[in-house]
Amino acid sequence: MERKLDLIPVSGWGIFPEGQKPLLIAGPCSAESDMQMMETARGLKSAGVNVFRAGIWKPRTHPNNFEGLGPAGLKMLQKVKNELGMKICTEIACEKHLFDCIKFGVDMIWIGARTSANPFLVQEIANALKDTDIPVLVKNPVNPDLDLWIGALERLNQAGVKKLGVIHRGFSTVEKINYRNDPGWSIAIELRTRYPDLPFFCDPSHMAGDRKYLQEISQRAMDLGLDGLMVESHCNPSLALSDSKQQLTPEDFKKLISSLVVRQNDTDSIEYKENIDQLRAQIDIIDENILYILNSRMNISRKIGEYKKEHNIAILQTSRWDSLISSMVEKGKVCGLSEKFITLVFNAIHEESVRAQNEILSKNPPE
């Protein structure tokens, strides 16, 4: 059963500058050298970044690729902290990584998408975090599984981690899309709705996979009211040992941030509040009507189920359903509704109709 999270507001973490909006985390995909780290960090600090990130252990799909420098990279992160006064953070995947981070004074950690998908590893990290005060961000699992994401948060929170937040980096997909990962914004919206006080970051770099899409994804995150961004930045992306295509120079990072329109969560405008309340009241009435219409449709579906039972007819009539979906998609386009939305809605209606008819047939199956 889902439980309420016991959280300390991000303003109490001692990590981000007061009043910064959006909250910014930036740095290279991987720590590679002292020169690369210091040059990138200096550029980002001048762009207003106070929290510097770098990958130390890189979980690669294939062996023999660059898998990070390990503790040698932590020394480089520590140098950035000592010489530039920036907060430092990195990704961990196990208990040992955490202890190494604590040893080198890492200020914040995050749990990556592959690790957050594994409850055993999350629990191991949660156990190791007991009696520590280090903030933890949790990336969404590689697959679009909201419960798995929430479960990781619950494990950490039960272990006493109250400085807790999330990073949305999109989901693996086999579909051909422009981005590296499917944004899956609906899942992010659902998590935000359930836990409105949970600090929420977007990782446009891993979502995009290509720097040319970073602006549009970052702006979408701001439009949705997310709290911050984690962006990969490298002093010379063309020479990066990992994910060179999605990294920005510090100068281009600065241009990206300055281009964003940051939305307010609320306003004192009386005109806005009156108009938005009226519009929401209209939506409430329409939503109630949708429920009544759905109920009427399901009643008819049940009657159809009775006829099918009486005449010993199978529930699924795929040719009719395929024809109906095609028709609804075309009509939806005329109304300005996307094919994806129409398909999702009507498939859900169909699934419920099949369930209702199956319930009728299973009560007293024909002899």
C-alpha positions in Angstrom: 0.0 0.0 0.0 1.3 3.5 -0.9 2.5 5.5 2.0 3.0 9.2 2.6 6.7 10.3 2.3 8.3 12.1 5.2 10.3 14.8 3.4 12.6 17.7 4.2 12.0 20.6 1.7 14.8 21.1 -0.8 15.4 24.5 0.7 16.6 22.7 3.8 19.2 20.6 2.0 21.9 23.1 2.0 22.7 22.3 -1.6 21.1 24.8 -3.9 21.4 28.6 -3.8 18.4 30.3 -2.2 15.8 31.5 -4.7 17.4 29.7 -7.7 14.7 28.7 -10.3 15.0 26.3 -11.9 17.4 24.4 -9.6 20.5 23.5 -11.6 22.7 20.4 -11.7 25.3 20.2 -14.5 28.6 18.7 -15.4 30.1 16.0 -17.7 28.7 12.6 -18.3 31.9 11.2 -17.0 35.0 12.4 -15.1 37.9 12.0 -17.5 40.8 14.3 -16.4 41.6 17.1 -14.0 41.8 19.5 -16.9 38.4 18.5 -18.3 36.7 18.6 -14.9 38.1 22.0 -13.8 37.6 23.7 -17.1 34.0 22.5 -17.3 33.3 23.4 -13.7 34.7 26.9 -14.0 32.5 27.5 -17.1 29.4 26.2 -15.4 30.0 28.2 -12.2 30.1 31.4 -14.3 26.8 30.3 -15.8 25.2 30.2 -12.4 25.6 26.5 -11.5 26.4 25.6 -7.9 25.9 21.8 -8.1 28.5 20.0 -10.2 27.8 16.5 -11.4 30.1 13.9 -13.0 29.8 10.1 -13.6 32.4 8.1 -11.7 31.1 4.6 -12.3 29.4 4.1 -15.7 27.1 1.2 -16.2 27.7 0.3 -19.9 25.7 -2.1 -22.0 28.8 -3.8 -23.5 32.2 -4.6 -21.8 35.4 -2.9 -22.8 33.8 0.5 -23.2 34.8 3.3 -20.9 33.2 2.5 -17.5 34.4 5.5 -15.5 37.5 6.2 -13.4 36.2 5.0 -10.1 37.8 6.6 -7.0 40.3 8.5 -9.2 37.3 10.4 -10.5 36.1 11.1 -7.0 39.4 12.8 -6.3 38.7 15.1 -9.3 35.3 15.9 -8.0 36.8 16.7 -4.6 39.2 19.1 -6.3 36.3 20.9 -7.9 34.7 21.2 -4.5 37.8 22.4 -2.7 39.0 24.9 -5.3 35.7 26.3 -6.7 33.5 25.9 -3.7 30.8 24.0 -5.7 28.7 21.2 -4.3 29.4 17.9 -6.0 27.2 14.9 -6.8 27.5 11.6 -8.7 25.6 8.4 -9.4 25.9 5.3 -7.2 24.8 1.7 -7.8 25.8 -0.2 -4.7 26.8 0.1 -1.0 30.5 0.4 -1.8 30.0 3.3 -4.1 28.2 5.2 -1.3 31.0 4.6 1.2 33.5 5.9 -1.4 31.4 9.0 -2.0 31.2 9.7 1.7 35.0 9.3 2.0 35.6 11.9 -0.7 33.0 14.4 0.6 30.3 14.1 -2.1 27.4 16.3 -1.2 24.6 14.6 -3.0 24.1 11.3 -4.8 21.6 9.9 -7.3 20.5 6.4 -8.1 20.4 5.6 -11.8 17.6 4.2 -13.9 19.1 0.6 -14.0 19.6 0.5 -10.3 16.2 2.0 -9.4 14.7 -0.9 -11.3 16.3 -3.4 -8.9 14.7 -3.5 -5.4 17.5 -5.5 -4.0 20.1 -2.9 -4.9 17.9 -0.1 -3.8 17.4 -1.8 -0.4 21.1 -2.3 -0.1 21.7 1.4 -0.7 18.9 2.3 1.7 20.4 0.2 4.5 23.8 1.8 3.9 22.2 5.3 4.1 20.9 4.9 7.6 22.4 7.5 10.0 23.6 9.6 7.1 22.3 13.0 6.0 23.2 13.0 2.3 20.4 14.0 -0.1 19.4 11.4 -2.6 17.8 11.7 -6.0 16.2 8.7 -7.7 15.9 8.4 -11.5 12.9 6.7 -12.9 13.4 3.0 -13.8 14.4 2.2 -17.3 10.8 0.8 -18.0 7.7 2.9 -17.4 6.8 1.4 -14.1 5.4 4.0 -11.7 5.0 1.6 -8.8 8.7 0.5 -9.1 9.7 4.2 -9.0 7.6 4.8 -5.9 8.8 1.6 -4.3 12.4 2.8 -4.5 11.4 6.1 -2.9 9.6 4.3 -0.1 12.6 2.0 0.7 14.8 5.0 1.0 12.4 7.0 3.1 11.8 4.1 5.4 15.5 4.0 6.0 15.4 7.6 7.2 16.3 9.4 4.0 14.2 12.6 4.2 16.3 14.7 1.7 14.8 12.9 -1.2 13.9 13.8 -4.7 13.5 12.4 -8.2 14.9 12.8 -11.7 12.8 12.1 -14.8 15.0 10.9 -17.6 12.5 9.1 -19.8 12.0 5.4 -20.6 13.6 2.8 -22.9 11.5 2.2 -26.0 11.7 0.1 -29.1 9.6 2.6 -31.0 11.3 4.9 -33.5 11.2 8.4 -32.0 13.3 11.5 -32.2 14.6 11.1 -28.7 16.9 8.6 -27.0 14.2 7.7 -24.5 10.4 8.1 -24.5 9.6 11.1 -22.3 6.6 9.4 -20.8 5.4 12.7 -19.4 2.1 11.1 -18.2 4.0 9.0 -15.6 5.9 12.0 -14.4 2.7 14.0 -14.1 1.1 11.1 -12.1 4.1 11.0 -9.7 4.0 14.8 -9.3 0.3 14.7 -8.6 0.7 12.0 -5.9 3.7 13.7 -4.3 3.5 17.4 -4.9 6.1 18.2 -2.3 8.7 15.8 -3.8 11.6 17.8 -5.4 11.4 17.0 -9.1 14.2 17.3 -11.6 14.2 16.5 -15.4 17.3 15.1 -17.1 16.8 16.4 -20.7 20.2 15.0 -21.7 19.4 11.3 -21.3 15.8 11.9 -22.5 17.0 13.6 -25.7 20.2 11.8 -26.6 21.0 14.7 -28.8 21.8 18.3 -27.8 19.5 19.7 -30.5 16.4 18.6 -28.5 17.5 19.9 -25.1 15.8 23.2 -25.3 12.3 21.8 -26.2 12.5 19.1 -23.5 13.8 21.5 -20.8 11.0 24.0 -21.7 8.4 21.2 -21.4 9.7 20.4 -18.0 9.4 24.1 -17.0 5.8 24.2 -18.4 4.9 21.2 -16.2 6.2 23.0 -13.2 9.2 20.7 -12.4 11.7 22.1 -10.0 15.0 21.7 -11.7 17.2 20.3 -14.5 20.2 18.0 -14.6 22.1 18.7 -17.8 25.3 17.1 -19.1 28.0 19.6 -20.0 31.6 19.1 -21.2 34.3 21.7 -22.0 34.8 19.9 -25.4 31.9 17.5 -26.1 33.4 16.1 -29.3 36.2 14.6 -27.2 34.0 13.1 -24.5 34.6 9.5 -23.7 30.8 8.9 -23.2 27.6 10.4 -24.6 29.4 13.1 -26.6 26.3 13.8 -28.7 24.1 14.9 -25.9 26.5 17.2 -24.0 26.7 21.0 -24.1 29.6 23.3 -23.7 29.2 25.5 -20.6 28.6 28.5 -22.9 25.8 26.6 -24.7 24.4 25.5 -21.3 24.2 29.2 -20.3 22.3 30.0 -23.6 19.9 27.1 -22.9 19.1 28.3 -19.4 18.6 31.9 -20.5 16.2 30.8 -23.2 13.8 29.1 -20.8 10.5 30.6 -19.7 10.1 29.5 -16.0 6.5 29.2 -15.0 5.1 30.2 -11.6 3.4 27.6 -9.4 0.9 30.2 -8.3 0.0 33.9 -8.5 -1.7 36.6 -6.4 -3.7 37.8 -9.4 -7.4 37.9 -8.4 -8.4 37.9 -12.1 -6.4 34.7 -12.8 -7.8 32.9 -9.7 -11.4 33.8 -10.6 -11.1 32.7 -14.3 -9.2 29.5 -13.5 -11.8 28.5 -10.9 -14.6 29.0 -13.4 -12.8 27.0 -16.0 -12.1 24.2 -13.5 -15.7 24.1 -12.4 -16.7 23.6 -16.1 -14.2 20.8 -16.3 -15.6 19.1 -13.2 -19.1 19.2 -14.8 -17.8 17.7 -18.1 -15.9 15.0 -16.2 -19.0 14.0 -14.3 -20.9 13.8 -17.7 -18.1 11.6 -19.0 -18.7 9.2 -16.1 -22.4 9.1 -16.8 -21.8 8.4 -20.5 -19.3 5.7 -19.7 -21.8 4.1 -17.3 -24.4 4.1 -20.1 -22.0 2.5 -22.5 -21.0 -0.2 -20.1 -24.7 -1.0 -19.4 -25.1 -1.6 -23.2 -21.9 -3.7 -23.2 -23.4 -5.9 -20.5 -26.6 -6.3 -22.6 -24.4 -7.3 -25.5 -22.7 -9.8 -23.2 -26.1 -11.3 -22.3 -26.9 -11.8 -26.0 -23.5 -13.3 -26.7 -24.0 -15.7 -23.8 -27.5 -16.6 -25.0 -26.2 -17.5 -28.5 -22.8 -18.9 -27.4 -20.8 -16.2 -29.2 -17.2 -15.4 -28.4 -16.6 -12.0 -26.6 -13.9 -10.7 -28.8 -14.9 -9.4 -32.3 -11.6 -8.1 -33.5 -12.7 -7.0 -37.0 -15.4 -4.8 -35.6 -13.1 -3.3 -33.0 -10.4 -2.5 -35.5 -12.9 -0.8 -37.7 -14.2 1.2 -34.7 -10.8 2.3 -33.6 -9.9 3.5 -37.2 -13.2 5.4 -37.3 -12.7 7.1 -33.9 -9.1 8.0 -34.8 -10.3 9.8 -37.9 -13.1 11.6 -36.1 -10.6 12.5 -33.3 -8.3 14.2 -35.8 -11.1 16.4 -36.9 -11.6 17.4 -33.2 -7.9 18.1 -32.8 -7.2 15.0 -30.7 -4.1 12.9 -31.3 -4.2 9.3 -32.5 -2.2 8.2 -29.4 -4.8 9.8 -27.1 -7.8 8.3 -28.9 -6.3 4.9 -29.1 -5.4 4.9 -25.4 -8.9 6.0 -24.3 -10.8 3.6 -26.5 -8.6 0.7 -25.8 -9.2 1.3 -22.1 -13.0 1.4 -22.7 -12.7 -1.8 -24.8 -10.8 -3.6 -22.1 -13.4 -2.7 -19.5 -16.2 -3.8 -21.8 -14.5 -7.2 -22.4 -14.1 -7.5 -18.6 -17.8 -6.8 -18.0 -18.9 -9.3 -20.7 -16.5 -11.9 -19.5 -18.0 -11.6 -16.0 -21.4 -12.3 -17.4 -20.3 -15.3 -19.5 -18.4 -16.8 -16.5 -21.4 -16.7 -14.1 -23.4 -19.5 -15.8 -21.5 -20.9 -18.8 -23.7 -22.6 -21.4 -23.8 -26.4 -21.2 
